[in-house]
């Protein structure tokens, strides 16, 4: 089963309180409700890095915001155990396909 792309990573940063956060947008998700996007994300994601390697990450928390242009910006907290240097900007975030239903 092919994993659905969530977004391209535009920003990766570290916070003392929450750990590493990845952010990005995907115009294909702009029409969806935040709850639908949240369901798609689930508890785990796959990040395909710019070098082609894939890695599974646990999602600690999710935040979905609206930009001033009406686009949805997705932020995923991956926790304190992940170094932001391990996820280069330009990486692609995919849904983890366990139990995913093709639509």
C-alpha positions as a Markdown table, in Angstrom:
| # | Residue | x | y | z |
|---|---|---|---|---|
| 1 | Unk | 0.0 | 0.0 | 0.0 |
| 2 | Unk | 1.4 | 3.4 | -1.0 |
| 3 | Unk | 1.7 | 6.0 | 1.8 |
| 4 | Unk | -0.1 | 9.3 | 1.1 |
| 5 | Unk | 2.1 | 12.4 | 1.1 |
| 6 | Unk | 1.3 | 14.9 | 3.8 |
| 7 | Unk | 3.7 | 17.8 | 3.1 |
| 8 | Unk | 7.2 | 18.8 | 2.1 |
| 9 | Unk | 9.2 | 19.9 | 5.1 |
| 10 | Unk | 9.8 | 23.7 | 4.9 |
| 11 | Unk | 11.1 | 24.3 | 8.4 |
| 12 | Unk | 12.6 | 22.1 | 11.1 |
| 13 | Unk | 13.5 | 23.5 | 14.5 |
| 14 | Unk | 14.1 | 22.6 | 18.1 |
| 15 | Unk | 12.3 | 23.9 | 21.2 |
| 16 | Unk | 13.5 | 23.4 | 24.8 |
| 17 | Unk | 10.1 | 22.5 | 26.0 |
| 18 | Unk | 8.8 | 20.2 | 23.2 |
| 19 | Unk | 11.8 | 19.1 | 21.2 |
| 20 | Unk | 12.0 | 18.9 | 17.4 |
| 21 | Unk | 9.1 | 20.3 | 15.3 |
| 22 | Unk | 8.7 | 19.9 | 11.5 |
| 23 | Unk | 6.5 | 22.2 | 9.5 |
| 24 | Unk | 5.2 | 22.3 | 6.0 |
| 25 | Unk | 2.2 | 22.8 | 3.7 |
| 26 | Unk | 0.4 | 20.9 | 1.0 |
| 27 | Unk | -2.3 | 22.7 | -1.1 |
| 28 | Unk | -4.1 | 19.4 | -1.6 |
| 29 | Unk | -5.0 | 19.4 | 2.1 |
| 30 | Unk | -6.3 | 23.0 | 2.2 |
| 31 | Unk | -9.9 | 22.0 | 1.6 |
| 32 | Unk | -9.9 | 19.3 | 4.3 |
| 33 | Unk | -11.1 | 19.8 | 7.9 |
| 34 | Unk | -8.3 | 19.9 | 10.5 |
| 35 | Unk | -9.9 | 16.8 | 12.1 |
| 36 | Unk | -9.6 | 14.9 | 8.8 |
| 37 | Unk | -5.9 | 15.9 | 8.5 |
| 38 | Unk | -5.3 | 14.9 | 12.1 |
| 39 | Unk | -6.8 | 11.5 | 11.4 |
| 40 | Unk | -4.5 | 11.1 | 8.3 |
| 41 | Unk | -1.5 | 11.9 | 10.4 |
| 42 | Unk | -2.2 | 9.4 | 13.2 |
| 43 | Unk | 0.5 | 8.4 | 15.7 |
| 44 | Unk | 3.4 | 7.8 | 13.3 |
| 45 | Unk | 4.7 | 9.3 | 10.1 |
| 46 | Unk | 7.4 | 8.4 | 7.5 |
| 47 | Unk | 9.9 | 11.0 | 6.5 |
| 48 | Unk | 11.7 | 10.5 | 3.2 |
| 49 | Unk | 14.9 | 12.5 | 3.5 |
| 50 | Unk | 16.6 | 14.4 | 0.7 |
| 51 | Unk | 19.2 | 11.5 | 0.4 |
| 52 | Unk | 16.3 | 9.1 | -0.3 |
| 53 | Unk | 16.4 | 7.3 | 3.1 |
| 54 | Unk | 13.1 | 6.8 | 4.9 |
| 55 | Unk | 12.6 | 6.8 | 8.6 |
| 56 | Unk | 9.5 | 6.3 | 10.8 |
| 57 | Unk | 8.8 | 8.8 | 13.6 |
| 58 | Unk | 6.3 | 8.9 | 16.5 |
| 59 | Unk | 4.1 | 12.0 | 16.4 |
| 60 | Unk | 4.0 | 13.6 | 19.9 |
| 61 | Unk | 1.5 | 16.3 | 18.9 |
| 62 | Unk | 0.0 | 18.0 | 15.9 |
| 63 | Unk | -0.9 | 21.6 | 15.2 |
| 64 | Unk | -2.8 | 22.8 | 12.1 |
| 65 | Unk | -2.8 | 26.5 | 11.5 |
| 66 | Unk | -4.2 | 28.7 | 8.7 |
| 67 | Unk | -1.8 | 31.1 | 7.0 |
| 68 | Unk | -2.8 | 34.7 | 6.1 |
| 69 | Unk | -3.4 | 33.4 | 2.6 |
| 70 | Unk | -5.8 | 30.8 | 3.8 |
| 71 | Unk | -3.5 | 27.8 | 3.4 |
| 72 | Unk | -3.1 | 25.2 | 6.1 |
| 73 | Unk | 0.3 | 24.9 | 7.8 |
| 74 | Unk | 1.0 | 21.6 | 9.5 |
| 75 | Unk | 3.3 | 21.4 | 12.5 |
| 76 | Unk | 4.3 | 18.0 | 13.9 |
| 77 | Unk | 6.1 | 17.7 | 17.2 |
| 78 | Unk | 8.5 | 14.7 | 17.2 |
| 79 | Unk | 9.7 | 15.1 | 20.7 |
| 80 | Unk | 13.1 | 15.6 | 22.4 |
| 81 | Unk | 14.8 | 12.4 | 21.3 |
| 82 | Unk | 15.1 | 13.6 | 17.6 |
| 83 | Unk | 17.8 | 16.1 | 16.5 |
| 84 | Unk | 16.5 | 18.7 | 14.0 |
| 85 | Unk | 19.8 | 18.1 | 12.1 |
| 86 | Unk | 18.5 | 14.6 | 11.2 |
| 87 | Unk | 15.6 | 16.0 | 9.1 |
| 88 | Unk | 16.7 | 18.3 | 6.3 |
| 89 | Unk | 14.4 | 20.9 | 4.8 |
| 90 | Unk | 13.0 | 19.5 | 1.5 |
| 91 | Unk | 12.3 | 16.1 | 3.1 |
| 92 | Unk | 8.8 | 14.7 | 2.4 |
| 93 | Unk | 6.4 | 13.6 | 5.2 |
| 94 | Unk | 4.1 | 10.7 | 4.5 |
| 95 | Unk | 1.2 | 9.1 | 6.4 |
| 96 | Unk | 2.2 | 5.8 | 8.0 |
| 97 | Unk | 0.2 | 3.3 | 6.1 |
| 98 | Unk | -0.8 | 0.9 | 8.9 |
| 99 | Unk | -4.6 | 0.4 | 8.7 |
| 100 | Unk | -4.9 | 3.2 | 6.1 |
| 101 | Unk | -7.8 | 2.8 | 3.7 |
| 102 | Unk | -7.4 | 3.9 | 0.1 |
| 103 | Unk | -9.9 | 6.5 | -0.9 |
